[in-house]
Amino acid sequence: MQIRSTRRLSALLLLGATTLAWHGASRAADTPVSSPPPWPVVKDSPTPLAADPVRPLMMGSLRVTLDAITLVDVRQQIGVGVSQRQGKGTDALDWLCYTLPDAAPAQRLWLTSSELSRGRVDAVVATDLAAGTVATAQCPDLPAKFKPVRFDDGLWLGAMSGELRKALGIPAKSGPIFSGLFQGQTGNLQMVSSTVMEFRGGRTVSLHVAHSSQN
């Protein structure tokens, strides 16, 4: 797919996020319980970022670079996981889901691929789980070999250092939700990255990270 403007790429990336939100909103009616949670509703415009905030996701020694590695490759390397799909056409969303029961609290991780990415992982969603939530056939335990899980810059659920907050462009005093948007270009490669974090009780309780690039 050829995308000639960053504005167009940004619109398509946000369409992917909207697709994810739509799936979460309709979950009670007809979606699998393992579907990714919706992106948080952000009232204000996202904070423009000077540098791309999205780094590779490290799952143990497995390096998941968004918009580069495919869901099929991830599934093959981990050895467990159920490839799931919902929607058709531009509304299609594919994902793998894993549970991290030994975190405190337990966590769940989704690696997703929107129609735009054509099989490549273009978003990561992670959230704390309610007490008593256990792994399922659709969201199995992540094997110990692929832990710990966190982004290459240290970003993950839980407490966040002041240094990392500054690097991500998060104000020292921020509300319960932070949304950041990066748009840039390297040569002919146009990139858009979106990061949305929810905070509660001084810790990050959910992460929604997306990245897309096109010539």
C-alpha positions in Angstrom: 0.0 0.0 0.0 1.4 3.4 -1.0 0.6 6.2 1.4 1.8 9.6 0.2 1.2 11.8 3.2 1.8 11.6 6.9 -1.7 13.0 7.5 -3.1 10.0 5.5 -1.0 7.5 7.4 -2.0 9.1 10.7 -5.7 8.8 9.8 -5.2 5.1 8.9 -3.3 4.4 12.2 -6.1 6.1 14.1 -8.6 4.1 12.1 -6.9 1.0 13.4 -7.2 2.3 17.0 -10.9 3.0 16.3 -11.4 -0.5 15.0 -9.9 -1.8 18.3 -12.1 0.5 20.3 -15.2 -0.7 18.4 -14.4 -4.3 19.1 -14.1 -3.6 22.8 -17.3 -1.6 22.9 -19.3 -4.4 21.3 -17.7 -7.2 23.2 -20.7 -7.8 25.4 -22.9 -8.6 22.4 -20.9 -10.8 20.1 -17.1 -10.6 20.6 -14.8 -13.2 22.2 -13.9 -12.5 25.8 -10.3 -12.6 24.8 -10.6 -9.6 22.5 -8.4 -6.6 23.3 -9.9 -3.9 25.5 -10.9 -0.7 23.8 -8.5 2.3 23.6 -9.3 4.8 26.3 -11.5 7.7 25.4 -9.3 10.8 25.3 -11.1 14.1 25.5 -8.1 16.3 24.5 -6.0 16.1 21.4 -2.9 13.9 21.9 0.3 15.5 23.0 2.6 16.0 19.9 5.9 14.2 20.5 9.3 15.3 19.0 10.6 11.7 18.9 9.1 8.3 18.2 8.1 6.9 21.7 7.6 3.4 20.4 10.4 0.9 21.1 10.5 -2.8 20.4 8.7 -5.0 22.8 11.0 -7.4 24.6 9.5 -10.8 25.6 12.4 -12.4 27.3 15.0 -12.5 24.5 12.3 -12.3 21.8 12.4 -8.8 20.2 9.0 -7.8 18.8 9.5 -4.7 16.5 6.2 -3.2 15.6 5.3 -3.0 11.9 8.1 -5.5 11.2 7.5 -8.9 12.7 4.3 -10.8 11.9 1.8 -12.5 14.2 2.6 -15.8 12.5 6.3 -15.4 13.4 5.6 -14.5 17.0 3.3 -17.5 17.4 5.9 -19.8 15.9 8.7 -18.6 18.1 6.6 -18.7 21.4 5.1 -22.0 20.5 1.7 -21.4 22.2 -1.1 -19.0 21.5 -4.3 -18.9 19.5 -4.5 -16.7 16.5 -7.9 -14.9 16.6 -9.7 -12.7 14.2 -12.8 -10.5 14.3 -14.4 -8.3 11.7 -14.2 -8.1 7.9 -12.5 -5.8 5.4 -11.1 -2.6 6.9 -12.7 -3.6 10.3 -10.7 -6.8 10.5 -8.5 -7.2 13.5 -6.2 -10.2 14.3 -4.5 -10.8 17.6 -2.6 -13.1 19.9 -3.4 -13.0 23.7 -1.2 -14.1 26.6 -1.6 -14.1 30.4 1.1 -13.2 32.8 -0.2 -14.8 36.1 3.0 -14.3 38.1 2.9 -10.5 37.8 1.5 -8.6 40.8 -1.3 -8.0 39.9 -1.6 -10.5 37.0 -1.5 -9.0 33.5 -2.8 -9.7 30.1 -1.0 -8.9 26.8 -2.4 -8.6 23.3 -0.3 -8.3 20.1 -2.6 -7.1 17.4 -2.6 -6.6 13.6 -5.0 -4.3 11.9 -6.0 -4.5 8.2 -3.5 -1.8 7.4 -0.5 -3.8 8.6 -1.3 -7.0 6.6 -0.3 -9.5 9.2 2.5 -7.5 10.9 2.1 -6.6 14.5 1.3 -2.9 14.6 -0.1 -2.5 18.2 0.4 -3.8 21.7 -2.2 -3.6 24.5 -1.5 -4.6 28.1 -3.6 -4.3 31.2 -3.7 -5.3 34.8 -6.2 -8.0 35.6 -8.8 -8.2 38.3 -8.0 -10.5 41.2 -8.9 -14.1 40.5 -8.6 -13.8 36.7 -6.8 -16.8 35.2 -5.4 -17.9 31.9 -7.8 -19.3 29.3 -7.4 -21.4 26.2 -7.6 -18.1 24.1 -5.2 -16.3 26.5 -2.7 -19.0 27.7 0.1 -18.4 30.2 3.1 -16.9 28.5 6.0 -19.4 28.9 8.7 -18.3 31.4 11.2 -18.2 28.6 9.5 -15.1 27.2 9.5 -13.1 30.4 9.9 -10.5 31.6 7.9 -8.4 29.2 8.5 -4.7 28.7 9.4 -2.3 26.0 13.1 -1.8 25.2 13.1 1.6 27.0 11.6 0.0 30.2 8.0 1.1 29.6 5.5 -1.4 31.1 2.7 -1.7 33.6 3.3 -0.6 37.1 5.4 2.2 38.6 7.2 4.5 36.2 10.4 6.4 36.9 10.5 10.2 36.6 13.3 9.8 34.0 11.1 7.6 31.8 8.1 9.9 32.2 10.2 12.8 30.9 11.6 10.8 28.0 8.0 9.9 27.0 6.8 13.5 27.2 4.5 12.8 30.1 4.1 15.9 32.3 5.1 15.6 36.0 1.4 16.4 36.9 -0.8 14.6 34.4 -4.4 13.3 34.5 -5.5 9.7 34.6 -4.9 9.3 30.9 -1.9 10.4 28.8 -2.0 10.3 25.0 1.0 11.0 22.8 1.3 11.1 19.0 4.4 11.1 16.9 4.5 11.9 13.2 7.8 11.8 11.3 9.7 10.8 8.2 13.1 9.1 7.6 13.9 9.3 3.9 10.8 8.1 2.1 9.6 6.3 5.2 6.7 8.0 6.9 5.9 7.0 10.5 3.1 7.5 12.9 3.1 6.2 16.5 0.5 6.5 19.2 0.8 5.8 22.9 -2.1 5.9 25.4 -1.5 5.1 29.1 -3.9 4.9 32.0 -2.7 5.7 35.5 -4.3 4.8 38.8 -2.8 5.0 42.3 0.6 6.1 41.0 1.0 3.2 38.6 0.3 2.5 34.9 -2.6 0.1 34.7 -3.0 -0.1 31.0 -0.9 0.5 27.9 -2.1 1.0 24.3 0.8 1.4 21.8 0.6 1.5 18.0 3.1 2.1 15.3 2.9 2.2 11.5 5.2 3.2 8.7 4.8 3.3 4.9 6.8 4.4 1.9 
